[in-house]
Amino acid sequence: MRLVPGAVGLSHGELSVTDLPGLDRAWLDHRPRLVFNCAAYNAVDAAEDDSGQAFKVNSDGPANLGAVCRRHGAQLVHFSTNFVFDGASDRPYVESDAANPLGVYGKSKLEGETRLLTVMPDALVIRSAALFGDLGPSAPGRSFPDRILRRAREGETLKVVSDQTVNPTYVGDLALAAVTLAEQHVIGVLHVVAEGCCAWDEFARATLAECGVEAHVEAVKSADLASPARRPRNGCLASARTLALRPWREGLHDWALRRGHDQRLMA
């Protein structure tokens, strides 16, 4: 899959980060100077009962990539998550704050960070939050805003948690920042998120407003949903090392415009 001239994207079906010999072969086939690891087991609830696979992808995978990139002299940018924190803080988390994940997903991602930086100290680990966009796990129909729109248009009752806060981050903005940071040879752990935090129910209402869809969003508490995995109450990130991306509502506005344009092209 070609992304931009000179760049190659490999899907999970083509290459798994759990396949160390396969990673070596892929490097020999493409000889990249810079690698972005977007692979993750990010089914937060499912991970509670599938911890083996979650740790295999989220912990073994980054360590494998780090070993391959170090061996061949390539840069590596790895993406992590706000779920490495427990959410008990009353302010956004910065890079120096102690991690304390609540569930299997967060624990596996934190272990992946640690193992990667042990194998390859000059890797860049980017923690982000509440991603939405157009490709991959954030593809239409799979990201939070798309799910809200689909449910609203199908007449479903929209019950959305109001006691968990995040930085809704547009993947287009994150990708641009990741490339820039890699070009600057930034290393270590870095928080890269949109400016501003909101609760998920506010994110849902903003999505509906941007897309001109009228629907009622009922604010509920996390405990009301009884999800298998605990989530951080405060999932907001900040950075002591870099500036935030543009405000989340601006990213959401551009996403909505792009989404509407793409749907008109497909009509």
WOJO-V304791 format. One record per residue. N is the residue number from 1. RES is the residue in one small letter. BURIAL is b if it has 9 or more other ideal C-beta (glycine too) atoms within 8 Angstrom, else e. D_FIRST is the distance of its C-alpha to the first C-alpha in Angstrom with 1 decimal. Layout:
n: [N | N]
res: [RES | RES]
burial: [BURIAL | BURIAL]
d_first: [D_FIRST | D_FIRST]
//
This chain:
n: [1 | 2 | 3 | 4 | 5 | 6 | 7 | 8 | 9 | 10 | 11 | 12 | 13 | 14 | 15 | 16 | 17 | 18 | 19 | 20 | 21 | 22 | 23 | 24 | 25 | 26 | 27 | 28 | 29 | 30 | 31 | 32 | 33 | 34 | 35 | 36 | 37 | 38 | 39 | 40 | 41 | 42 | 43 | 44 | 45 | 46 | 47 | 48 | 49 | 50 | 51 | 52 | 53 | 54 | 55 | 56 | 57 | 58 | 59 | 60 | 61 | 62 | 63 | 64 | 65 | 66 | 67 | 68 | 69 | 70 | 71 | 72 | 73 | 74 | 75 | 76 | 77 | 78 | 79 | 80 | 81 | 82 | 83 | 84 | 85 | 86 | 87 | 88 | 89 | 90 | 91 | 92 | 93 | 94 | 95 | 96 | 97 | 98 | 99 | 100 | 101 | 102 | 103 | 104 | 105 | 106 | 107 | 108 | 109 | 110 | 111 | 112 | 113 | 114 | 115 | 116 | 117 | 118 | 119 | 120 | 121 | 122 | 123 | 124 | 125 | 126 | 127 | 128 | 129 | 130 | 131 | 132 | 133 | 134 | 135 | 136 | 137 | 138 | 139 | 140 | 141 | 142 | 143 | 144 | 145 | 146 | 147 | 148 | 149 | 150 | 151 | 152 | 153 | 154 | 155 | 156 | 157 | 158 | 159 | 160 | 161 | 162 | 163 | 164 | 165 | 166 | 167 | 168 | 169 | 170 | 171 | 172 | 173 | 174 | 175 | 176 | 177 | 178 | 179 | 180 | 181 | 182 | 183 | 184 | 185 | 186 | 187 | 188 | 189 | 190 | 191 | 192 | 193 | 194 | 195 | 196 | 197 | 198 | 199 | 200 | 201 | 202 | 203 | 204 | 205 | 206 | 207 | 208 | 209 | 210 | 211 | 212 | 213 | 214 | 215 | 216 | 217 | 218 | 219 | 220 | 221 | 222 | 223 | 224 | 225 | 226 | 227 | 228 | 229 | 230 | 231 | 232 | 233 | 234 | 235 | 236 | 237 | 238 | 239 | 240 | 241 | 242 | 243 | 244 | 245 | 246 | 247 | 248 | 249 | 250 | 251 | 252 | 253 | 254 | 255 | 256 | 257 | 258 | 259 | 260 | 261 | 262 | 263 | 264 | 265 | 266 | 267]
res: [m | r | l | v | p | g | a | v | g | l | s | h | g | e | l | s | v | t | d | l | p | g | l | d | r | a | w | l | d | h | r | p | r | l | v | f | n | c | a | a | y | n | a | v | d | a | a | e | d | d | s | g | q | a | f | k | v | n | s | d | g | p | a | n | l | g | a | v | c | r | r | h | g | a | q | l | v | h | f | s | t | n | f | v | f | d | g | a | s | d | r | p | y | v | e | s | d | a | a | n | p | l | g | v | y | g | k | s | k | l | e | g | e | t | r | l | l | t | v | m | p | d | a | l | v | i | r | s | a | a | l | f | g | d | l | g | p | s | a | p | g | r | s | f | p | d | r | i | l | r | r | a | r | e | g | e | t | l | k | v | v | s | d | q | t | v | n | p | t | y | v | g | d | l | a | l | a | a | v | t | l | a | e | q | h | v | i | g | v | l | h | v | v | a | e | g | c | c | a | w | d | e | f | a | r | a | t | l | a | e | c | g | v | e | a | h | v | e | a | v | k | s | a | d | l | a | s | p | a | r | r | p | r | n | g | c | l | a | s | a | r | t | l | a | l | r | p | w | r | e | g | l | h | d | w | a | l | r | r | g | h | d | q | r | l | m | a]
burial: [e | e | e | e | e | e | e | e | e | e | e | e | e | e | b | b | b | b | b | b | e | b | b | b | e | b | b | e | e | e | e | e | e | b | b | e | b | e | e | b | b | e | e | b | e | e | b | b | e | b | b | e | e | b | b | b | b | b | b | b | b | b | b | b | b | b | b | b | b | b | e | e | e | b | b | b | b | b | b | b | b | b | b | b | b | e | b | e | b | e | e | b | b | b | b | e | e | e | e | e | b | b | b | b | b | b | b | b | b | b | b | b | b | e | b | b | b | e | b | b | e | e | b | b | b | b | b | b | b | b | b | b | b | b | e | e | e | b | b | e | e | e | b | b | b | b | b | b | b | b | b | b | e | e | e | e | e | b | e | b | b | b | e | b | b | b | b | b | b | b | b | b | b | b | e | e | b | b | e | e | b | b | e | e | e | b | e | e | b | b | b | b | b | b | b | b | e | b | b | b | b | b | b | b | b | b | b | b | e | b | b | e | e | e | e | e | b | b | e | b | e | b | e | e | b | e | b | e | b | e | b | b | b | b | b | b | b | b | b | e | e | b | e | b | b | e | e | b | e | e | b | b | b | b | b | b | e | b | b | b | e | b | e | e | e | e | e]
d_first: [0.0 | 3.8 | 6.4 | 9.5 | 11.0 | 11.1 | 8.7 | 5.9 | 5.1 | 6.5 | 8.0 | 11.7 | 11.8 | 10.1 | 12.2 | 15.1 | 16.9 | 20.1 | 19.4 | 20.9 | 21.0 | 17.3 | 16.6 | 18.8 | 17.1 | 13.6 | 15.5 | 17.2 | 14.1 | 12.5 | 15.7 | 14.6 | 17.5 | 16.3 | 14.6 | 14.2 | 15.1 | 14.3 | 15.2 | 18.5 | 21.0 | 22.1 | 24.2 | 27.3 | 29.9 | 28.5 | 28.3 | 32.1 | 32.4 | 29.4 | 30.0 | 29.2 | 25.5 | 25.3 | 26.8 | 24.7 | 21.4 | 22.8 | 25.3 | 24.4 | 20.7 | 21.4 | 24.2 | 22.1 | 19.5 | 22.5 | 24.1 | 21.2 | 20.7 | 24.5 | 24.9 | 22.5 | 23.4 | 20.2 | 20.4 | 19.3 | 19.0 | 19.5 | 19.9 | 23.0 | 25.3 | 28.7 | 29.6 | 30.9 | 34.0 | 36.7 | 37.2 | 40.9 | 41.0 | 42.4 | 40.1 | 36.4 | 35.4 | 34.8 | 33.3 | 36.8 | 37.6 | 38.0 | 35.3 | 36.7 | 34.1 | 35.6 | 33.4 | 31.2 | 27.9 | 29.4 | 31.1 | 28.0 | 26.1 | 29.2 | 29.5 | 25.9 | 26.7 | 30.0 | 28.7 | 25.8 | 28.3 | 30.8 | 28.5 | 27.0 | 29.3 | 27.4 | 24.3 | 23.7 | 23.9 | 23.3 | 25.1 | 24.4 | 25.5 | 25.1 | 21.5 | 20.6 | 17.8 | 15.2 | 12.1 | 12.1 | 15.7 | 17.0 | 15.4 | 18.2 | 20.8 | 20.1 | 21.1 | 24.9 | 25.5 | 23.8 | 25.8 | 29.0 | 28.5 | 27.9 | 31.0 | 33.1 | 32.4 | 33.2 | 36.5 | 35.9 | 38.0 | 36.0 | 37.3 | 35.5 | 36.6 | 38.5 | 39.3 | 35.9 | 34.7 | 31.3 | 29.4 | 27.0 | 24.0 | 21.4 | 18.0 | 17.5 | 20.6 | 19.8 | 16.5 | 18.5 | 21.3 | 19.3 | 18.1 | 21.7 | 23.2 | 21.1 | 22.2 | 25.7 | 25.5 | 26.7 | 27.2 | 28.6 | 28.4 | 27.8 | 28.0 | 25.7 | 26.4 | 27.6 | 31.2 | 33.5 | 33.8 | 34.7 | 35.3 | 32.9 | 35.4 | 35.4 | 31.6 | 31.9 | 34.7 | 32.9 | 29.8 | 32.2 | 34.1 | 31.0 | 30.0 | 33.6 | 34.0 | 37.4 | 37.6 | 39.6 | 38.1 | 40.4 | 40.4 | 40.8 | 41.2 | 38.8 | 41.6 | 41.8 | 38.4 | 39.1 | 35.5 | 35.3 | 33.9 | 35.7 | 33.9 | 35.0 | 37.5 | 36.5 | 32.7 | 32.9 | 31.8 | 33.0 | 32.7 | 35.4 | 32.9 | 31.0 | 31.3 | 29.8 | 27.2 | 28.6 | 30.6 | 28.7 | 30.2 | 28.7 | 25.2 | 26.1 | 27.5 | 24.4 | 22.3 | 24.9 | 24.9 | 21.1 | 21.3 | 24.2 | 22.7 | 19.6 | 22.0 | 24.2 | 21.4 | 20.8 | 24.6]
//
